[in-house]
Amino acid sequence: MMNILVQGAGALGVYFGGRILEAGYNVSYFVRERRAAQLEKEGLVINSPEGDFTSQDFKIYTTPESVENIDLIILAIKGYHLQQAIPQIQTIVERTGAFVLPLLNGVEQLDLLQKAVGKEKVIGGFAGIIATLNEKGHVVHSNNSSVVRFGALHEAQIEICEKLAEVGRNVKTKILQEKDILKHMWKKYIFITSFSGITSATQLTSGYIAENEATLAVAQNIVYEMSMLAEKEGISLTEKEIESMANNIKIMHPEATSSMHQDMRKGLPLEVEHLQGGALRIAAKHEVEIPVIQTIYGILKPYENGRLN
């Protein structure tokens, strides 16, 4: 049976790791000391329309040197924690030979992780869920769906991906193997860069943005700029796919907003450097201009480290 280590125990890591644990697989967690103490006291607790779940039957690691017998690391951290996590991931991969499945938004993490542990070790993937942690560290899942999409980026990953696909057939969430995972990752990156940027910069939910033609146009122009970058990176998108992403905000629940906007409301750090900043770095590489994203980046950058004093 595959042994899975979830690195990070925010809402994403607890939810998907918990669902795999619930199905009877071997799941452990690698977290900071403070979170470890909370998990030891409270256990894993999921409140969800897909079914509630509680468990205290899992191992917790706080040092990479203590991790052993792991086949797959599910990396469930925020983009701004990636650089700090890379030495830990390197140690775990060196000790165990594990593959790494990062569930971060964006695409830059692939190159960073491949340079750190080797191209053959980094699987493509991302997650979709609307969930948060309450004050006890329990997951509150607030919509009726959740999904992890993943796929091999190297022939050495085919076997581990097949094993993960088998896990996906037995859990109370969607864990789906995709052939063209890079295209799926870019489509998520395009939409979330637009949605997180416009909701956070305006401090508004989707309903207000969709109703205001000028504001909606800003969100749509981010999609168009991101789609241009995708094309430069070799990702083929149809006009229909691009227009669907540009108009997605119109069909969302009017109270829907991004996790970045939610973090901004709480005074927490933002993934602005990972998302909008990443787009600017890709644009610079291809020597193209993305003025709308550059403007949104400039508006949000002061809030990157949380609430202003």
Secondary structure, 3 states (H helix, E strand, C coil): CCEEEEECCCHHHHHHHHHHHHCCCEEEEECCHHHHHHHHHHCEEEECCCCCEEECCCEEECCHHHCCCCCEEEECCCHHHHHHHHHHHHHHHHHHCCEEEECCCCCHHHHHHHHHHCHHHECEEEEECCEEECCCCCEEECCCCCEEEEECCCHHHHHHHHHHHHHHCCCCCEEEECCCHHHHHHHHHHHHHHHHHHHHHHCCCHHHHHHCHHHHHHHHHHHHHHHHHHHHCCCCCCHHHHHHHHHHHHHCCCCCCCHHHHHHHHCCCCCCCCCHHHHHHHHHHHCCCCHHHHHHHHHHHHHCCCCCC
